[in-house]
Amino acid sequence: MQSARYQESHRADRCNSDNLTRKQREYYRERQKMKRRKEKRRRRIRSIVSSLEGICLCLVLIAALRYVPLFGSRGSTEGFSGTLARNSISPKNGAEAGLLWGEEKTEETLQESESGKAVRKAEESSSQVQSEEEKMEEEQSEAAMPGGYDFSHPVPPSDPVDNSYFDDAVFIGDSRTEGLITNTGLTGTTSYTYKGLMVDTVFTKPVIRRGEDKVSVMEAMKTTAFSKVYIMFGINENGWPYNDVFIEQYGKIIDAVRETNPEAVIYVQEIIPVTNHVSSTHSYIRNGKIAEFNRLLRQMAQEKQVYFIDTASAAAGPDGSLPDEAASDGIHLKKDYCKKWLDYLKSHTVSR
């Protein structure tokens, strides 16, 4: 009787399922998929929970095994004192605690704790000696630098000098440096500058007159007497796609100067930014790229142990860009700002 009723109900379900529309069948199939996904998710969660339980159990067992010597016999005192030392508990308190934890030989515990204390003192004294040796090595490395100077920082402020300080100096750069010389009246210095000059053409472009001929800047340096060099490049190279090429070529200039005069004081000047208008409208000059160049120049100065001057501080505004009134074209400084630039160089010098 029950079998007949089941068959009739099952037949009715089949009839109803045959009468289902396509959309309903898709709906039921989607429901089945969702159920299967939920079941998979439950199984996954259960497996994760079981794994976590296993890990927690292992950690508990490890912790328990670590402290088993506390409840052992005489040999447990060594493990006990070591545990106390690791947890910064005094040996005396540890020995007294041994009375509570069932230790019988508290005097032996105290003796072993005292020996552990002596070992710790010996380790502390050795580490102190090691730190003193490291300090001496640092002092020796600083002494190896000229005057113990820290080349990772820009040149600090110093007592201002007059124009005669630059009589034995050579200024190397592009049209910006050319404007510095002409607008400030530095007649006693040597200026190897040229419009559009860059860190690569300084070796190849003949722009310095020698008699009836012209030679490159670095070639002219070989026949020039100097003791200081001021270098600034980076505006014309702002469109270069690879920063490392710029820094590599810049480093070659420093190497060439040192080859000509190893005792020369070399100043690498920070690139002065441009106005916001130029930075946003120029075809390749960007203040963001100038900031990247300056960061790399500062690193290079530290590596090659030359003096880095943050000349941008002399002209830049509060937002880090060149004020609009500082340059008629937004790039080349006017006379007043060239004087600010020179005054900054006069008040940031080093003595060797």
N, C-alpha and C positions, 0 to 999 in steps of 0.2 A: 504493500500500500504506500509506504513512504518512498520506495523506489519509483513508483509510478508518478507520485507527486513531484519528485525531483526531476524526472525526465520531462514532465509537462512544463515545469518552471524553467528548466534549461532550454527547452524548445522555444518557450516564449521569449527568453532572453535573446536567443539567436534571431528570432523573428524581429525583435525590436532593434537588434544590432544591424540587421539587413535593412531596416527602414531608416537608419541614421543617415543624415546628410553628410556630404563630404567634409563640410566645415566641422561638424560634430566629431567625425572620426579623427580629423586632425587634432581637434581639441583634446580628445581622450588620449591620443598617442603622445601629445605634448605633456599631458599629466603624468603618463607613465614614465616618460623620460625624466621629468622633474623628480619623481619618486626615486628613480634609480640614482640620479645624481645626489639626492639627499642621503641615500643609503651609503653611497661611496664616501661622501663627506663624513658621515658618522663613523664609518670604518676607519677612515684616515685619522680622525680625531682620537678614536680609541687607541690606535696604534701609537700615536704621538704621546698620549697620556701614559700608556704602558711603558714607553721608552723612557719618559721622564721619571716615572716611578723607579725604573731599574737604575737610572743614573743616581737618583737620590739615595737609593739603598746602597749603592756602591760607595758613595761619599760618606754615608753613615758608618759603613764597615771600615773604611779607611781611617776615619776619625777615631773609631773605637780601637782599632789595632794600634794606632799611634799612641794612645794613652794606656794601653795594657800594662806597660812596665810599672806604672804607678801602683799597681796592686800586686806586683810580684814579690819575690823574696829579696835577698840582700842585693843581688845584681840590679835591682830596679832603681837603686839610688842614682846610678849614673844617668840613666834615661830621665829620671826625675829632675836632676840638676840641670841637664841640657834643656829640658822643656822649660824650666824656670828661667834659664838664661835667655831663651828665645822670646819669652813673654815679658822680659824685663822685671822679674820678681826677685827681690833680694834673697840671697842664699839662706840667711838666718830665718826669714819668714817661711821659706820653703821647707827648711828642716822642721820648724815648729808645726807646719801644716802636715808634715809626715806623721806626727803623732796622731793626728785626727784620721789619717788615711791608713793607719795600720802599720807604720814603719816601726821597727824594733830598735834599729841601731841609729839613733838620731845623731850621735857623736860622729859616726862615720859619714853620715850625710853632710854634717857641717864641715868636716875636713875636706870632703870632695868638693863641696861648694866653694870653700876658700881656694882650692886649687883652680877651680874654674874662674874665680875672680882674678887670680894672678895671670891666667892665660889671657883674659880679656884686657887686663892692663898692658900686657906685652903687645897684644894686637893694636891697642890704641896708640902706644908709643911708636910702633913701627909705621902705622898709618900717618902719625904726625911727622915722622922723619920723611916719609914719602912726599907728603904735602909740601914740606919745606924744600925738598929737592926740586919739586915741580915749580915752586915759586922762584927758586934760583934760576931755573932754566928759562922761565918767562922773563926775568930781569935781564938775563944774558941776551935773549932774543931782542928785547927792547933796546938794550945797549948797542946791539948790532945796527940798529936803525940810526940815521943821522939825528943826533940829539934826542934819541928816544921818541921821535915824532910818531903820532898815530895817523897813518895815511888813510884810515877808513873815514875820517872826518874832514870837512872842509877847513881851509886855513882860518884860524880864529882871528879876531880883531887884534891889531897891533898898533903901536905908536905910528902916526902918519909920517910918511917920508915926503920929500920934495921931488921935483921933476928930475933932479940930477940922479936919482936912484935908477932911472931908466936909461941913463947914458950908455951903459954896457949891456942893454937888453935888446932883444930882437922880437918884434911882434909879427906873428905869422897868422894870416887869416884871409877872409874874403872882403867884400866891399864894406861890411859892417865895421871891421877893424880899421879899414882904410878911413872911414868916417871918424872913428875915434881919434886917429892921429891928426887929421886935418882940422877937426873941430876943437881940439884941446891945445894945439900948439906945442906938441912934443917934438921939437926940432932936433933934440940931441939924441934921440933913439933911432934905431934901425927898423924900418918898416918894410917887410916883405909881404905885401898884400896885393890883391888883384880882384877885380870884379868877377864873380863866378868861379873863383878858385875853390877847389875841393880837395879832399884828403888823398885822392889818387893823382889828380893833375898837378899837385904840388911837387911831384917827382918828375913830371914829364913836360909840362907846359912852359915854354920859355917866356917869362914875363919880367925877369930882372936883368937890367942892362949891365953888361960888363964890357966896357969899351964900345966897340962898334957892334958887338954881338949881344944876344940875349940868352940867358940860361934859366933853368928852372930854379925854384926857391931852394930846394934841398941841395942843388949843385952850388948855389951862391953861398949857402951856409958853410961850405967847406973852406971858403976863403974869407970868412968873416970872423972878426974877434968879438967874442961875447961871453958873458957869464950868466945871463938870465935869458929865458925864452918864455914868451906868452903866446899860447896857441888857442885859437877858437875857430872851429868849423862846425857845420851841422845844418845850416839853413838850406844851402843848395843841394845837400844830400838828403833832404827830407823826403824826397820822392823815391828814394831807393827802396826796393822791396825787401831787402835783407839787412837787418840791423847788424848781424855779425860781420858782414863785409865792411860796413862803416867802421866798426870798432877795430877790426883787424888792420885796416889801412891806417887808422889813427895811431895804433900801436907802432906801426912801422915808422911813422914820423918821429915818435919818441926814441925809438931805437937808433934812427939815423942821427938825431941830435946828440945822443950819448956817444955814438961812435965818433962824431966830430969833436965833441968836448965832454968827456966823462964827468967833469966837475961842475957842469952847468946846472943851475937851479931851473927846473922846468915847471911852469905853471900851466895846468889845463883849466881853461875857463869854461864855466857852465854856459850853455847856449841860452841867450836871452830870448824869451818868448816873443810872439807877435801879438797884434791886437786881436780881439775876438772877431772883428769883422774880416780880417785877413784869414784867420783860422777857419772860418766858416765858408768863405767864398773862393779862396785861392785854389788853384788846380792841384797842388800837392803839399803845400805847407800847412801843417796842422800842429797846434799846441800839444795835442796828445802824443804825437810822434816825437816832438821836441823833449817832452818829459821822459819818454822811453830812452832816447839818446842820452839824456843827462844821467839817468840811473845807471846806464851801462858805462858812461864815462867815469862816474864815481867809482864803480867797481874796478875799471881798468887802472885808474889812478892808484888805488890801493895795491893792486897786483904788481904794478911796475914801480911803485913807491915814488910817485911824483905828486906834486902839490895841486890839489883841486880847490878852485875858488868858485864859490856860488855867486857868480856875478849877476845872476838873474835877480837877486835880492836888491840890487842897486836900482833896477828900473821897473820891475814888475809891480803891479797893483795888488790890492788885497785878494783878488780872485785868482792870482797867479798869472794873469795875462798882461800884455803891455798896454798901458793906458793909451787912449786915443790921442791925447795931446803930446805923447812922447815921440811920435813919428808921423811925418806927413803922409807916407805911403803905408804905414802900419808895420813896417819892417825895419827901416834904417832910422836910427835914433837922431833926433834933433840935437843942436849944440848943447842945450841945457842938460839933456839926459846923457850926452857923451861926457860932460863934466862930472855928472854923478857917477858914471861908470869909472872914470879915471880916479875920482876921489875914493871909490870903494877899493880899487887896486892899491892905492897909496896906503890905505889903512888895513890892508890884509897882506902882509909880507912875512917872510920867514928869514931868519938869520942862521947861517951855518958856520 
